[in-house]
Amino acid sequence: MIKIYGMPTCPYCDYVHEQIKGREDEFEYINIGENIRNMSAFTRLRDTNPVFDHCKEIGDVGIPAFVFEDGRVSIDPADAGLIEYGTPGACSIDDHKNGRKGC
């Protein structure tokens, strides 16, 4: 199962939430704004994982965050199979380096 940390006020998180409807056996959506425990878990993840380094540089928290069963963390929805690699909506570290918002 892939855990997705997101927040309803993030437009891209809302898109991701729509994509996983009916796929609850594959994904667990964790709303980081729902309670302090969820926010703390996400903050710990963001602050200790190098995948967020470029997001921090440009002032973006980089949500949604995808956490895989093997412990790997990604900010790219293509990694989670929610969007095809190379499509306009795909997010990558390079996008963040270049200041792209919304992913």
C-alpha positions in Angstrom: 0.0 0.0 0.0 1.2 3.5 -0.8 0.6 6.2 1.8 -0.1 9.6 0.4 0.3 12.7 2.6 -1.7 15.5 1.3 -4.0 18.4 2.2 -7.3 19.5 0.7 -6.2 23.1 0.3 -3.5 22.0 -2.1 -5.0 21.8 -5.6 -2.7 19.1 -6.8 -3.5 17.0 -3.7 -7.2 17.3 -4.5 -6.4 15.9 -8.0 -4.5 13.0 -6.5 -7.3 12.3 -4.1 -9.7 12.0 -7.1 -7.3 9.6 -8.8 -7.3 7.1 -6.0 -11.0 6.9 -5.5 -12.0 3.2 -5.7 -8.4 2.1 -5.2 -8.3 2.1 -1.4 -6.7 -1.3 -1.5 -3.6 0.3 -3.1 -3.5 3.7 -1.5 -4.1 5.3 1.9 -4.7 9.1 1.8 -3.5 10.9 4.9 -4.9 14.4 5.3 -2.1 16.3 7.1 -4.5 19.0 8.1 -6.8 16.7 9.8 -5.0 16.4 13.1 -1.6 17.2 14.8 -0.5 13.6 14.6 -0.8 13.6 10.8 0.9 17.0 10.5 3.8 15.8 12.8 4.3 12.7 10.7 4.5 14.7 7.5 6.8 17.3 9.0 9.1 14.6 10.3 9.1 13.0 6.8 9.7 16.3 5.1 12.5 17.4 7.4 14.4 14.1 7.4 14.1 13.0 3.7 16.4 14.4 1.0 13.7 14.1 -1.6 12.3 17.4 -0.2 15.6 19.3 -0.3 14.8 21.2 -3.5 11.3 21.9 -2.4 12.6 23.5 0.7 15.0 25.6 -1.3 12.1 27.2 -3.2 9.8 27.4 -0.2 7.5 24.6 -1.3 6.6 21.8 1.1 6.4 19.4 -1.8 3.0 17.8 -1.0 1.6 15.4 -1.9 4.2 13.0 -0.7 4.1 9.3 -1.7 5.5 6.8 0.8 6.0 3.2 -0.4 6.0 0.0 1.5 9.8 -0.3 1.2 10.2 3.1 2.9 11.0 5.0 -0.3 9.5 8.5 -0.5 8.7 10.4 -3.7 7.0 13.7 -4.6 6.3 12.5 -8.2 2.8 11.1 -8.8 4.2 9.1 -11.8 6.1 7.0 -9.3 2.8 6.0 -7.7 1.2 5.2 -11.0 -1.2 8.0 -10.9 0.1 9.8 -14.0 2.3 8.8 -16.9 5.9 9.8 -16.9 6.5 12.7 -19.3 3.0 14.1 -19.2 2.5 17.8 -18.5 1.1 17.0 -15.0 4.1 14.9 -14.0 6.2 16.3 -11.2 10.0 15.9 -10.9 12.9 17.2 -8.9 13.8 19.3 -12.0 10.4 20.9 -11.9 11.0 21.9 -8.3 14.5 23.2 -9.1 13.0 25.4 -11.8 10.3 26.7 -9.4 7.3 24.9 -10.8 4.4 25.1 -8.4 1.4 22.8 -7.9 3.1 19.4 -7.7 
